[in-house]
């Protein structure tokens, strides 16, 4: 399978990329510094490509995605690896620190996903996956900004599900708490969604999903039409 990955330059993202590459998947990493992934380039010259993107301006993102999607091999999805583990009290952070954390943690992933949707929509399938640490009910001190980033990005991915599922685009949030858990972690999806395995058959599952969405939209339209008819009837009776 063919994946676009972010956050590959260190930590969780690099481990996820390594797992996929070891299993024979193809990975295109969007990075800010190519030098941070030369180890993966050396180990997997045929399966790993890094695309440098210094700025997440819309023109730059679209230009990068056109290169990725123009290679001839179909892109199965994007995996956003949230590697933010900022431990610093909000008061001690400068305004530049806060802005940088929010831009790299929330703005850039959202801008990337926003630009990817038309590409997936055209192909009528695609996957958007967020890999992040779970959000605990009790938040320890010194991680308020990091917590806000994780919660905001998670909410964004989850809230898009209904919006884009009718286009054949699936979403998922995968929780990984520690490096130990990640080392034995398999990129598998729940039964009711598309599995991240070489044996997955997304077309049949996509067809089922689209059919369910069409049925749901038809029911919603019928309810809406019924409400409009009732409203017009009552309105005419008042004249």
C-alpha positions in Angstrom: 0.0 0.0 0.0 1.0 3.6 -0.5 1.0 6.1 2.4 1.7 9.8 3.0 3.1 10.3 6.4 3.8 13.4 8.6 5.9 13.6 11.7 8.4 11.1 10.4 11.5 13.0 11.4 11.5 11.7 14.9 9.7 9.6 17.6 6.4 8.0 16.9 6.3 9.0 13.2 9.7 7.5 12.5 8.7 4.2 14.2 5.4 4.1 12.3 7.2 4.7 9.0 9.8 2.0 9.8 7.0 -0.5 10.6 5.2 0.2 7.3 8.5 0.0 5.3 9.5 -3.3 6.9 6.1 -4.8 5.8 6.7 -3.7 2.2 4.5 -0.6 2.1 5.5 2.5 0.2 5.9 5.7 2.2 6.1 9.3 1.1 7.1 11.4 4.1 6.4 15.2 4.1 9.3 16.7 6.1 10.8 20.1 6.8 14.4 18.8 6.8 15.4 16.0 4.5 18.5 15.3 6.6 16.4 14.0 9.5 15.2 11.0 7.4 18.4 10.0 5.5 18.5 6.8 7.6 15.2 5.7 6.1 16.2 6.7 2.6 19.3 4.6 2.9 17.6 1.5 4.3 14.6 1.6 2.0 15.6 3.4 -1.3 12.9 1.7 -3.3 10.0 2.2 -0.9 10.7 5.5 0.9 10.6 9.0 -0.6 10.9 12.3 1.4 9.3 15.5 0.1 10.6 18.7 1.7 8.0 21.3 2.4 9.2 24.4 4.2 6.0 26.3 4.1 2.4 25.1 4.4 1.1 27.8 2.1 -1.7 26.3 -0.1 0.3 26.6 -3.3 3.2 24.7 -1.8 0.9 21.9 -0.5 -0.9 21.5 -3.8 2.4 21.5 -5.7 3.8 18.8 -3.4 0.6 16.7 -3.6 0.5 16.9 -7.4 4.0 15.4 -7.4 3.0 12.6 -5.0 -0.2 11.7 -6.8 1.4 12.1 -10.2 3.9 9.2 -9.7 1.4 6.7 -11.1 1.0 4.6 -8.0 -2.3 5.1 -6.1 -2.1 6.8 -2.7 -4.2 4.8 -0.1 -4.2 7.4 2.6 -2.4 9.8 4.9 -1.2 9.1 8.4 -0.7 12.1 10.7 1.7 11.2 13.5 1.3 13.6 16.4 4.6 13.8 18.1 4.0 16.8 20.3 5.2 16.1 23.8 5.8 19.7 24.9 6.4 19.9 28.7 6.5 23.5 29.7 4.1 25.7 31.7 2.0 28.1 29.6 3.2 31.1 31.6 6.9 30.3 30.8 6.3 30.1 27.1 6.8 33.1 24.9 4.1 34.1 22.4 6.4 32.8 19.6 6.6 29.4 21.4 2.8 29.2 21.6 2.3 30.2 18.0 4.9 27.8 16.7 3.4 24.9 18.7 -0.1 25.6 17.4 1.0 26.2 13.8 3.0 22.9 13.6 0.6 20.9 15.8 -2.8 22.0 14.4 -2.7 24.4 11.5 -0.3 22.4 9.3 -2.1 19.1 9.7 -5.5 20.7 9.0 -4.1 22.5 5.9 -2.7 19.3 4.6 -5.9 17.3 5.1 -7.9 20.2 3.6 -5.7 20.0 0.4 -5.9 16.2 0.3 -9.6 15.8 0.4 -10.2 16.8 -3.3 -7.5 14.3 -4.4 -9.3 11.5 -2.4 -12.7 12.7 -3.5 -11.8 12.5 -7.1 -10.7 8.8 -6.6 -13.8 8.2 -4.4 -11.6 6.6 -1.7 -8.9 7.4 0.8 -8.0 7.2 4.5 -7.1 9.9 7.0 -5.5 8.4 10.1 -4.3 10.2 13.2 -1.8 8.4 15.5 -1.6 10.1 18.8 -1.3 9.5 22.6 -4.6 9.0 24.3 -6.1 12.0 26.2 -6.3 11.3 29.9 -9.1 12.7 32.0 -6.6 14.1 34.5 -4.0 16.3 32.8 -0.6 16.7 34.5 0.9 20.1 34.9 3.1 21.7 32.3 1.4 20.1 29.3 -1.6 22.4 28.7 -0.5 23.5 25.2 0.4 19.9 24.2 -2.9 18.7 25.5 -4.8 21.4 23.6 -3.1 20.4 20.4 -3.8 16.7 20.8 -7.4 17.3 21.7 -8.0 19.9 18.9 -6.5 17.7 16.2 -8.4 14.7 17.4 -11.7 16.7 17.4 -11.0 17.9 13.9 -10.4 14.3 12.5 -13.5 12.9 14.3 -15.8 15.8 13.3 -14.9 15.3 9.7 -16.1 11.7 9.6 -19.7 12.4 8.5 -18.7 15.2 6.3 -16.4 13.2 4.0 -17.5 9.6 4.4 -20.0 10.0 1.5 -17.0 10.6 -0.7 -15.5 7.2 0.2 -13.0 8.8 2.6 -12.5 7.1 6.0 -11.1 8.5 9.2 -9.6 6.9 12.3 -7.8 8.0 15.5 -5.3 5.4 16.8 -4.1 5.8 20.4 -0.5 4.9 21.3 0.6 5.7 24.8 4.3 4.7 24.9 7.3 3.6 22.9 6.9 0.1 24.3 3.3 -0.2 23.0 4.3 1.2 19.6 7.1 -1.3 19.1 4.5 -4.1 19.1 1.8 -2.1 17.5 0.1 -3.4 14.4 -1.5 -0.9 12.0 -4.9 -2.6 11.9 -8.2 -1.0 11.8 -11.5 -2.1 13.5 -13.7 -4.6 11.8 -16.3 -1.9 10.8 -13.7 0.1 8.9 -11.0 -0.5 6.4 -8.1 -2.6 7.7 -4.6 -1.3 7.2 -3.3 -4.6 5.9 -2.0 -5.8 2.5 -5.1 -8.0 2.2 -7.6 -5.3 2.7 -10.3 -4.9 0.0 -11.4 -1.3 0.3 -13.6 -1.2 -2.8 -16.2 -3.5 -1.3 -16.2 -1.8 2.0 -16.3 1.6 0.4 -19.3 0.5 -1.7 -21.1 -0.6 1.5 -20.2 2.7 3.2 -21.4 4.8 0.3 -24.6 2.8 0.1 -25.3 3.3 3.8 -24.5 7.0 3.4 -26.8 7.3 0.4 -29.6 5.6 2.4 -29.0 8.0 5.3 -29.1 11.0 3.0 -32.3 9.8 1.4 -34.0 9.4 4.7 -32.8 12.8 5.8 -34.1 14.3 2.6 -37.5 12.7 3.1 -37.8 14.1 6.6 -36.7 17.5 5.4 -39.3 17.4 2.6 -42.0 16.3 5.1 -41.2 19.3 7.4 -41.3 21.7 4.4 -44.6 20.3 3.2 -46.1 20.6 6.7 -44.8 24.1 7.1 -46.2 25.3 3.7 -49.6 23.7 4.5 -49.8 25.4 7.8 -48.7 28.7 6.3 -51.4 28.5 3.6 -54.1 27.7 6.1 -53.2 30.9 8.0 -53.8 33.1 5.0 
